[in-house]
Amino acid sequence: QVQLAESGGGTVQAGGSLRLSCAASGRTFSRYTMGWFRQAPGKEREFVAYISRGDGNTYYTNSVRGRFTISRDSAKNTVYLQMNSLKPEDTAVYYCAADGFGIGSTQPREYRSWGQGTQVTVSS
């Protein structure tokens, strides 16, 4: 099982940008599909984006498509989430997750490893 640690969260004004990082342990990072999820207070955890193992195919939830970009650097065992044009509704704890079997899913239950989360707050 891979160990994950997110960083890069913080407070930003609406329209601003943040880049989240998720560092993974182990030498088999490239074998995992990596996902980003978020959870706002009182709400369920929701899918944000994933990047597939192998071909690096990416997929985004509609509300962030065109504003967020997921990428990975296998040499650094790190996955990133570049977030631009942030909105107050993007405020949440952001989690990265790893799926060692699939090529991409929007369902949290498909991901076996999770980080501890990083808070993103967007002020209006």
C-alpha positions as CSV (number, residue, x, y, z in Angstrom):
1,Q,0.0,0.0,0.0
2,V,1.3,3.4,-0.9
3,Q,1.6,6.2,1.7
4,L,0.4,9.7,0.6
5,A,1.0,13.1,2.0
6,E,-0.6,16.3,0.6
7,S,0.7,19.8,0.9
8,G,0.1,23.2,-0.7
9,G,-3.3,24.2,0.8
10,G,-4.0,27.6,2.2
11,T,-6.2,30.6,2.0
12,V,-6.6,32.6,-1.3
13,Q,-9.0,35.2,-2.6
14,A,-11.5,34.3,-5.3
15,G,-9.9,34.3,-8.7
16,G,-6.5,33.2,-7.3
17,S,-4.5,30.1,-7.7
18,L,-3.0,27.3,-5.6
19,R,-1.0,24.2,-6.5
20,L,-1.5,21.1,-4.3
21,S,1.1,18.4,-4.2
22,C,0.8,14.8,-3.1
23,A,4.0,12.9,-2.4
24,A,3.8,9.1,-2.5
25,S,6.1,6.6,-0.9
26,G,7.4,3.5,-2.6
27,R,8.9,2.7,-6.0
28,T,5.8,1.6,-7.8
29,F,4.1,5.0,-8.0
30,S,3.7,4.8,-11.7
31,R,1.5,1.8,-11.3
32,Y,-1.2,3.7,-9.5
33,T,-4.1,5.7,-10.9
34,M,-4.1,8.9,-8.8
35,G,-7.2,10.9,-7.8
36,W,-8.0,14.1,-6.1
37,F,-11.2,14.4,-4.0
38,R,-12.6,17.1,-1.7
39,Q,-14.9,17.4,1.2
40,A,-16.6,20.6,2.4
41,P,-18.2,20.9,5.9
42,G,-21.4,19.0,6.1
43,K,-21.0,17.5,2.6
44,E,-19.9,14.1,1.3
45,R,-16.5,13.6,-0.2
46,E,-16.7,14.4,-3.9
47,F,-14.5,13.5,-6.9
48,V,-12.4,16.3,-8.4
49,A,-10.0,14.7,-10.9
50,Y,-7.9,11.6,-11.7
51,I,-4.9,10.7,-13.8
52,S,-4.6,7.2,-15.0
53,R,-1.6,4.9,-14.6
54,G,0.0,4.0,-17.9
55,D,-1.3,6.4,-20.5
56,G,-1.9,9.3,-18.1
57,N,-5.4,9.9,-19.2
58,T,-7.1,12.7,-17.2
59,Y,-10.7,13.3,-16.2
60,Y,-12.3,16.1,-14.2
61,T,-15.6,16.8,-12.6
62,N,-17.6,19.4,-14.6
63,S,-17.3,22.1,-12.0
64,V,-13.5,22.3,-12.2
65,R,-12.9,21.4,-15.8
66,G,-11.0,24.2,-17.5
67,R,-9.8,25.6,-14.2
68,F,-8.0,22.7,-12.6
69,T,-5.2,20.6,-14.0
70,I,-4.0,17.2,-12.6
71,S,-0.5,16.0,-13.5
72,R,2.1,13.6,-12.2
73,D,5.9,13.5,-12.0
74,S,6.9,9.8,-11.7
75,A,10.6,10.8,-11.1
76,K,9.5,12.6,-7.9
77,N,6.6,10.2,-7.0
78,T,4.3,13.2,-6.9
79,V,0.9,14.2,-8.3
80,Y,-0.2,17.8,-8.5
81,L,-3.4,19.7,-8.7
82,Q,-3.0,23.1,-10.2
83,M,-6.1,25.2,-9.3
84,N,-6.8,28.4,-11.1
85,S,-9.7,30.9,-11.1
86,L,-10.7,29.6,-7.6
87,K,-14.2,30.2,-6.4
88,P,-15.5,30.3,-2.8
89,E,-17.4,27.0,-3.6
90,D,-14.0,25.3,-4.1
91,T,-13.4,25.7,-0.3
92,A,-12.9,22.2,1.2
93,V,-10.4,19.7,2.5
94,Y,-8.6,18.2,-0.5
95,Y,-7.4,14.6,-0.5
96,C,-5.3,12.6,-2.8
97,A,-5.9,8.9,-3.3
98,A,-4.3,6.0,-5.0
99,D,-5.9,3.1,-6.9
100,G,-3.6,0.2,-7.7
101,F,-6.0,-1.7,-9.9
102,G,-8.2,0.6,-12.1
103,I,-7.5,3.1,-14.8
104,G,-9.7,5.8,-13.4
105,S,-12.8,6.1,-11.3
106,T,-14.9,8.9,-9.7
107,Q,-15.9,6.7,-6.8
108,P,-14.0,7.0,-3.5
109,R,-14.5,3.3,-2.7
110,E,-12.2,2.4,-5.7
111,Y,-9.2,4.1,-4.0
112,R,-7.5,2.1,-1.3
113,S,-4.9,4.6,-0.1
114,W,-5.6,8.2,1.1
115,G,-3.6,11.1,2.4
116,Q,-4.5,13.1,5.4
117,G,-5.9,16.1,3.5
118,T,-5.0,19.7,3.1
119,Q,-7.4,22.7,3.6
120,V,-8.2,25.0,0.8
121,T,-10.1,28.2,1.7
122,V,-11.3,30.6,-1.0
123,S,-12.5,34.0,0.3
124,S,-15.0,36.1,-1.7
